Amino acid sequence: MKPLTRDEVSRYIHAGAPALYEVVADVTRTPELSDEIISADWVEGGGPVVGARFRARNKVPGRPGWSNLPEIIVAEPGREFAFVRRERFGGDIVWRYRFSPEGTGTRVTESYEVTRPVSKGLMLAIRYIYGRKDRVADLHTGMEQTLKRLETAVGAIPRTA
């Protein structure tokens, strides 16, 4: 299995950065954007501010669920939203959303960066217990899907080629 390091996906969305930020920063709406997240609730801080924490519950079909407790590390309305997911054996992964005005819309870039490696044992568990044989590809596809769903969530008209 390829190690997780970093990746990013960008999408132009015909909507303003403030509206896009509002959806992303409201972590309780994350299940609308991601198939792997079944719920997310604020547990400390009560909203998208640096230092706030939320509990995310993840699930993949036919496998056990898991949860984690990310912490908001950047909360700049209309510009950037980021959180870090820390786990004892799961390493540290920073998830980031950047919003860049472009023409009459916004270029949204979602990325992740592993800042402390995921243990080999957990990578094996991801493969065999959770059935994720190519986690790098899974996460890339998930980011593409998230940005498409973000476009729908704000009611943007998809850009045609």
C-alpha positions as CSV (number, residue, x, y, z in Angstrom):
1,M,0.0,0.0,0.0
2,K,1.3,3.4,-0.9
3,P,2.0,5.6,2.1
4,L,-0.1,8.7,2.7
5,T,1.8,11.9,2.2
6,R,-0.2,14.7,0.7
7,D,-2.6,15.4,-2.1
8,E,-5.0,18.1,-3.3
9,V,-7.9,18.7,-5.6
10,S,-9.2,22.0,-7.0
11,R,-12.5,22.9,-8.5
12,Y,-14.0,26.1,-9.9
13,I,-17.4,26.7,-8.3
14,H,-19.7,29.5,-9.5
15,A,-20.4,30.8,-6.0
16,G,-18.8,33.3,-3.7
17,A,-16.1,32.3,-1.3
18,P,-18.1,33.4,1.8
19,A,-21.0,31.0,0.9
20,L,-18.6,28.1,0.2
21,Y,-16.6,28.7,3.4
22,E,-19.8,28.7,5.4
23,V,-20.8,25.2,4.3
24,V,-17.3,23.8,4.8
25,A,-16.7,25.4,8.2
26,D,-20.1,24.1,9.5
27,V,-18.7,20.6,10.2
28,T,-22.1,19.3,11.1
29,R,-22.8,19.5,7.3
30,T,-19.8,17.3,6.5
31,P,-22.0,14.2,5.9
32,E,-23.6,16.1,3.0
33,L,-20.2,16.3,1.4
34,S,-18.5,13.0,2.2
35,D,-19.7,9.4,1.9
36,E,-17.2,8.3,4.7
37,I,-18.5,10.8,7.3
38,I,-21.8,9.8,8.9
39,S,-21.9,12.5,11.5
40,A,-19.9,15.4,12.9
41,D,-20.8,17.4,16.0
42,W,-19.1,20.2,17.9
43,V,-17.7,19.1,21.3
44,E,-15.5,22.0,22.2
45,G,-15.7,25.6,21.1
46,G,-19.2,25.3,19.5
47,G,-18.2,26.6,16.1
48,P,-15.6,27.1,13.5
49,V,-12.9,28.9,15.6
50,V,-9.3,28.0,16.1
51,G,-9.0,25.5,18.9
52,A,-12.6,24.2,18.6
53,R,-12.9,20.4,18.3
54,F,-15.5,18.2,16.7
55,R,-16.2,14.5,16.8
56,A,-16.4,12.9,13.4
57,R,-17.9,9.5,12.9
58,N,-16.7,7.6,9.8
59,K,-18.0,4.5,8.1
60,V,-17.3,2.5,5.0
61,P,-19.9,0.0,3.7
62,G,-19.8,-3.4,5.3
63,R,-17.0,-2.5,7.8
64,P,-16.9,-1.3,11.4
65,G,-17.2,2.5,12.0
66,W,-14.6,4.7,13.7
67,S,-14.5,8.1,15.2
68,N,-11.9,10.9,15.7
69,L,-11.7,14.3,17.4
70,P,-10.2,16.9,14.9
71,E,-9.2,20.4,16.1
72,I,-9.6,23.5,14.0
73,I,-6.3,25.1,13.2
74,V,-7.3,27.8,10.7
75,A,-10.6,29.6,10.5
76,E,-10.4,32.6,8.1
77,P,-13.9,33.2,6.7
78,G,-14.0,33.2,2.9
79,R,-10.3,32.4,2.7
80,E,-9.2,29.2,4.5
81,F,-10.5,26.5,6.8
82,A,-8.3,23.7,8.2
83,F,-8.3,21.1,10.9
84,V,-5.9,18.5,12.1
85,R,-6.9,14.9,12.9
86,R,-4.5,13.4,15.4
87,E,-4.5,9.8,16.5
88,R,-2.1,7.8,18.5
89,F,-1.3,5.3,15.8
90,G,-3.0,7.2,13.0
91,G,-0.5,10.0,12.7
92,D,-1.4,13.7,12.2
93,I,-3.3,14.6,9.0
94,V,-4.1,18.3,8.2
95,W,-7.1,18.8,6.1
96,R,-7.3,22.2,4.4
97,Y,-9.8,24.1,2.3
98,R,-8.6,27.3,0.4
99,F,-11.0,29.7,-1.3
100,S,-9.6,31.9,-4.1
101,P,-11.9,34.3,-6.0
102,E,-11.7,33.7,-9.7
103,G,-13.8,35.5,-12.2
104,T,-17.4,35.4,-11.0
105,G,-16.8,32.4,-8.8
106,T,-14.3,30.7,-6.5
107,R,-11.5,28.1,-7.0
108,V,-11.8,25.8,-4.0
109,T,-8.8,23.6,-3.2
110,E,-9.2,20.7,-0.7
111,S,-6.0,19.1,0.5
112,Y,-4.5,16.9,3.1
113,E,-1.0,16.6,4.4
114,V,0.4,14.0,6.7
115,T,2.5,15.8,9.2
116,R,3.2,12.7,11.4
117,P,3.1,9.4,9.6
118,V,0.3,6.8,10.0
119,S,1.7,3.7,11.6
120,K,2.3,0.6,9.4
121,G,0.0,-1.3,11.7
122,L,-2.9,1.1,11.1
123,M,-2.2,1.1,7.4
124,L,-2.6,-2.7,7.5
125,A,-5.8,-2.4,9.5
126,I,-7.1,0.1,6.9
127,R,-6.4,-2.4,4.2
128,Y,-7.7,-5.6,5.8
129,I,-10.3,-4.6,8.4
130,Y,-11.7,-1.6,6.5
131,G,-11.2,-2.9,3.0
132,R,-9.4,0.1,1.7
133,K,-6.7,-1.3,-0.6
134,D,-5.5,2.0,-2.1
135,R,-6.1,4.7,0.5
136,V,-4.3,7.3,-1.5
137,A,-6.8,6.8,-4.4
138,D,-9.7,6.6,-2.0
139,L,-8.9,10.0,-0.5
140,H,-8.3,11.6,-3.9
141,T,-11.7,10.4,-5.2
142,G,-13.3,11.5,-2.0
143,M,-11.9,15.0,-2.3
144,E,-13.2,15.2,-5.9
145,Q,-16.6,14.1,-4.7
146,T,-16.6,16.5,-1.8
147,L,-16.0,19.5,-4.1
148,K,-18.8,18.4,-6.5
149,R,-21.2,18.1,-3.5
150,L,-20.0,21.4,-2.2
151,E,-21.0,22.9,-5.5
152,T,-24.5,21.4,-5.1
153,A,-24.8,22.4,-1.5
154,V,-24.5,26.1,-2.3
155,G,-26.8,25.8,-5.3
156,A,-24.1,26.7,-7.8
157,I,-24.6,26.0,-11.5
158,P,-21.9,23.5,-12.6
159,R,-19.3,25.0,-15.0
160,T,-19.4,23.4,-18.4
161,A,-16.2,22.8,-20.4
